[in-house]
Amino acid sequence: MMNWKEIWMSLFGISDLWGIDMGFWAAIAAVAVIVVVMNVVFWGMKPGNKN
């Protein structure tokens, strides 16, 4: 079984940032990407007809 914390520690030597676990930062990054994609999609849509 892969332990992501050990892999992260071997690559970067730290498992938290400003005292907050990397899992939190990964979740925040995922939410930020979803928000940006939704904004790009919705701002790129053309308005519908008012018939």
C-alpha positions, 0 to 999 in steps of 0.5 A: 500500500502506498503511503502518500505522506512518505512519498511526499516527505522523500520528495520535499522533506516536509509534510505540512505547510504553515502547520496545516497538513498537505491533504488540506492544501490538496483539497483547497487546490482541487476546489480552486481548479474546479472554480476556475474551470466552472468560471471559464465554462460559464463565462464562455457561454453565449446568452440564449434567445428570449423567444 
